[in-house]
Amino acid sequence: MPKLLHRLAAGAAALALLGAAGVASAADQPAQFRMAQATAPAPAPTPAPAKPAAPPKRSHGTWQSHVETHIANLREQLKITDAQAPQWDAFAQVMRDNAAAMHNAIEQRRAKRGKESAVEDLQSYRQIAQTHVDALDKLIPVFQALYATMSPEQQKNADAVFGHAGQHRHHRMHQQG
């Protein structure tokens, strides 16, 4: 069971951040991380590209539509049956609620950007982390209830789906760092 919880936590982390526009920008990072990045040795110069690369396009949908798309995709990936619908619906609602809470926490932090002291900056970052922990505390029990209704094949599939989500997120974080 600890392996499942680790995978669930990794996958849930991605879900909790989904509604919050994904990875936080450099301005959303705590001051000590921004300072560390600013004082890091400069990389060796590389030739400038002939044409500047276009910034990645962001979807024009709302964060809620991204959450709903993710929920629908996850339901399909997990092969949820009609008999599992009550447990799935509870799980999906917690994902929606968690995404809204994370979105609100990040928006509150963004609204204060540039107006708070270093201590207040760290406290607002801690609030986002606490929101994330609270989200996991709500998500794990409802996922356990859903997982308990799954066939062994579905459980194996869920382990792979959540394990892959955690590996993908971990890989992205290392690419950015």
C-alpha positions as CSV (number, residue, x, y, z in Angstrom):
1,M,0.0,0.0,0.0
2,P,2.8,2.6,0.6
3,K,3.9,2.2,-3.0
4,L,0.3,3.0,-4.1
5,L,0.2,6.1,-1.8
6,H,3.5,7.3,-3.2
7,R,2.2,6.9,-6.8
8,L,-1.1,8.5,-5.8
9,A,0.7,11.4,-4.2
10,A,2.8,11.9,-7.3
11,G,-0.3,11.8,-9.5
12,A,-2.3,13.9,-7.2
13,A,0.3,16.5,-7.1
14,A,-0.1,17.0,-10.8
15,L,-3.8,17.0,-10.4
16,A,-3.7,19.5,-7.6
17,L,-1.6,21.9,-9.7
18,L,-3.6,21.4,-12.8
19,G,-6.1,24.1,-12.2
20,A,-3.4,26.4,-11.1
21,A,-1.9,26.9,-14.6
22,G,0.7,24.2,-14.1
23,V,4.2,25.1,-13.2
24,A,4.6,28.4,-11.3
25,S,6.6,31.1,-12.9
26,A,9.9,32.4,-11.5
27,A,8.0,35.3,-9.9
28,D,5.9,32.8,-8.0
29,Q,8.9,31.1,-6.5
30,P,10.1,32.0,-3.0
31,A,12.7,34.6,-2.7
32,Q,15.6,32.3,-1.8
33,F,15.1,30.3,-5.0
34,R,15.0,33.5,-7.1
35,M,18.1,34.7,-5.4
36,A,19.9,31.4,-6.0
37,Q,18.9,31.5,-9.6
38,A,20.1,35.1,-9.9
39,T,23.5,34.3,-8.4
40,A,24.2,31.1,-10.3
41,P,27.1,31.3,-12.7
42,A,26.1,32.3,-16.1
43,P,26.1,29.5,-18.7
44,A,28.6,29.7,-21.5
45,P,27.3,31.9,-24.3
46,T,25.6,30.1,-27.1
47,P,25.0,31.4,-30.6
48,A,21.8,33.2,-30.9
49,P,19.2,31.6,-33.1
50,A,18.6,33.3,-36.5
51,K,15.0,33.9,-35.6
52,P,13.7,34.1,-32.0
53,A,11.7,31.1,-31.0
54,A,8.0,31.8,-30.5
55,P,6.8,31.4,-26.9
56,P,4.8,28.2,-26.3
57,K,1.1,28.8,-27.0
58,R,-1.2,28.5,-24.1
59,S,-4.7,27.2,-24.5
60,H,-7.3,29.8,-24.3
61,G,-9.6,27.6,-22.2
62,T,-10.3,28.4,-18.5
63,W,-8.5,26.5,-15.8
64,Q,-11.9,24.8,-15.1
65,S,-12.0,23.5,-18.7
66,H,-8.5,22.1,-18.2
67,V,-9.6,20.3,-15.1
68,E,-12.6,18.9,-16.7
69,T,-10.6,17.7,-19.7
70,H,-8.1,16.1,-17.3
71,I,-10.9,14.4,-15.3
72,A,-12.4,13.0,-18.5
73,N,-9.0,11.7,-19.8
74,L,-8.2,10.1,-16.4
75,R,-11.6,8.4,-16.3
76,E,-10.9,6.9,-19.7
77,Q,-7.3,5.9,-18.8
78,L,-8.5,4.2,-15.6
79,K,-11.4,2.5,-17.5
80,I,-14.0,3.4,-14.9
81,T,-17.1,1.2,-15.1
82,D,-20.7,2.3,-14.5
83,A,-20.6,0.3,-11.2
84,Q,-17.7,2.5,-10.1
85,A,-19.4,5.8,-11.0
86,P,-20.4,6.8,-7.4
87,Q,-16.7,6.4,-6.2
88,W,-15.5,8.1,-9.4
89,D,-17.9,11.0,-9.0
90,A,-16.7,11.6,-5.5
91,F,-13.0,11.5,-6.6
92,A,-13.7,13.8,-9.5
93,Q,-15.5,16.3,-7.3
94,V,-12.5,16.4,-4.9
95,M,-10.2,17.0,-7.9
96,R,-12.4,20.0,-8.9
97,D,-12.5,21.4,-5.4
98,N,-8.7,20.9,-5.0
99,A,-8.0,22.6,-8.3
100,A,-10.2,25.5,-7.3
101,A,-8.4,25.9,-3.9
102,M,-5.0,25.7,-5.6
103,H,-6.0,28.2,-8.3
104,N,-7.2,30.6,-5.6
105,A,-4.1,30.2,-3.5
106,I,-1.9,31.0,-6.5
107,E,-4.0,33.9,-7.6
108,Q,-3.8,35.4,-4.1
109,R,0.0,35.1,-4.3
110,R,0.1,36.7,-7.7
111,A,-2.0,39.6,-6.5
112,K,0.6,40.3,-3.8
113,R,3.6,40.0,-6.2
114,G,6.1,42.8,-5.6
115,K,4.1,44.2,-2.7
116,E,5.3,41.9,0.1
117,S,8.4,41.5,2.2
118,A,10.7,38.5,1.9
119,V,9.0,37.0,4.9
120,E,5.6,37.5,3.5
121,D,6.7,36.0,0.2
122,L,7.8,32.8,2.0
123,Q,4.6,32.7,4.0
124,S,2.5,32.9,0.8
125,Y,4.6,30.2,-0.7
126,R,4.0,28.1,2.4
127,Q,0.3,28.7,2.0
128,I,0.4,27.2,-1.5
129,A,2.4,24.2,-0.2
130,Q,-0.2,23.8,2.6
131,T,-3.0,24.0,0.1
132,H,-1.3,21.2,-1.8
133,V,-1.0,19.0,1.4
134,D,-4.7,19.7,2.2
135,A,-5.6,18.7,-1.3
136,L,-3.8,15.4,-0.9
137,D,-5.4,14.8,2.5
138,K,-8.8,15.1,0.8
139,L,-7.9,13.2,-2.4
140,I,-6.2,10.1,-0.9
141,P,-9.3,8.7,0.9
142,V,-11.6,9.1,-2.0
143,F,-9.1,7.6,-4.3
144,Q,-8.6,4.6,-1.9
145,A,-12.3,4.0,-2.0
146,L,-12.3,4.1,-5.8
147,Y,-9.2,1.9,-6.0
148,A,-10.8,-0.7,-3.7
149,T,-13.6,-1.1,-6.3
150,M,-11.2,-1.7,-9.1
151,S,-10.4,-5.1,-10.6
152,P,-6.7,-6.2,-10.3
153,E,-6.2,-5.2,-14.0
154,Q,-7.6,-1.7,-13.3
155,Q,-5.5,-1.4,-10.2
156,K,-2.4,-2.3,-12.2
157,N,-3.4,0.2,-14.8
158,A,-4.0,2.9,-12.2
159,D,-0.6,2.2,-10.7
160,A,1.0,2.7,-14.1
161,V,-1.1,5.8,-14.9
162,F,-0.2,7.5,-11.6
163,G,3.4,6.3,-11.7
164,H,3.8,7.8,-15.2
165,A,2.2,11.1,-14.2
166,G,4.7,11.4,-11.3
167,Q,7.7,10.5,-13.5
168,H,6.6,13.0,-16.1
169,R,6.3,15.8,-13.6
170,H,9.6,14.9,-12.0
171,H,11.3,14.9,-15.4
172,R,9.8,18.4,-16.2
173,M,11.0,19.8,-12.9
174,H,14.6,18.6,-13.5
175,Q,14.6,20.1,-17.0
176,Q,13.6,23.5,-15.7
177,G,16.0,23.5,-12.8
